[in-house]
Amino acid sequence: MIEANWYPLEDPASVNSPGLIFYEDRIQENINLLISMIDQKSRLRPHVKTHKSAEVTRMMLAAGLQKFKCATIAEAEMLGTCAAPDVLLAYQPVGPNLTRFLALQEQFPNTKFSCLVDNEETARSIAKLARQHHRTFQVYIDLNVGMNRTGIRPDRAKLLYESMLNVEGLNVLGFHAYDGHIHDADFSIRQQKAAEIITVLQTLSRAIEEKHQHKPIIIAGGTPTMPIFAKDTDFECSPGTFALWDEGYQKAFSEQPFLPAALVISRVVSLPDERLICLDLGHKAVAAENTLSNRITFLNAPELVPVSQSEEHLVMDAGENHQYKIGDVLYGLPFHVCPTVALYDQLISVSSRRAPESWQIISRKRKNTI
């Protein structure tokens, strides 16, 4: 772990609050750590939903990572502008998103884009559009391995896979299995649950390989199970939160020594009574889907107890005889960093090698140009 007092800005007075800060040296350490956890870089397909920025993507490209995963067309477009070689849209495109998926490929011909499908009707719609434009779309079959959000059950996946093999306009590359329901703090429980999924996926893969003489690519897992899939399989792994880390993952997954690399800066804006202080950090500045006590922890004020939060305000109990003043700067570690990043248009990036820079969070939007 880097020094305890790693986060204060040299010139906090120049930074607006609430504001988002990325610590570039720590992001680089997290990228290096991720690479050290797997036998081949080619098995890594990091998810960009956490950082949503071109600059962090370029850091990963510079480290030798070539494959990426994203959840929106805007994220895919950002990856295209970075010349990422291989991009999986981990979503099944329907409606206008299908033509947007085509537009991605036309605008960024040097990036290999793929997407998910989980039913034959959608697959044939994708294939029809591909044929109309004399293209072949790369697809993965999305599996429901227990999260019950999207995907087809694994016991039905072989039939869907085989029905798509000879469909003109489609190239079926393999399977995608996200296990976001596995987030137990106990690593042994995660291992047990992941092992059950590994068995299912390996059995499915062998059945395909034996019958069709080619081995499907399997993309599986998120950050909580990444160390398990990295060690016990040859699957591609697609963690996302590792890049920035957060309080929730730091508490839950202590076996993964990633560094918190993103903070939210806030200021005291009011002293409503003897015990209470009010910060400029409302729902619009930090992810608020968790309970009030699990939204943010202030590294330089860990004793503060949350009382209430509204759109633009966060009221904290500072205790009797506290010394807080209007304008005091607080540095908060989000409990859930991914949706927190999505609340900001831009951030301040801090590096030991240069002056702070302003970065755009370009893919927080639902649409950029495509």
Order of alpha helices (4+ residues) and beta strands (2+ residues): beta-alpha-alpha-beta-alpha-beta-alpha-beta-alpha-beta-alpha-beta-alpha-beta-alpha-beta-alpha-beta-beta-beta-beta-beta-beta-alpha-beta-beta
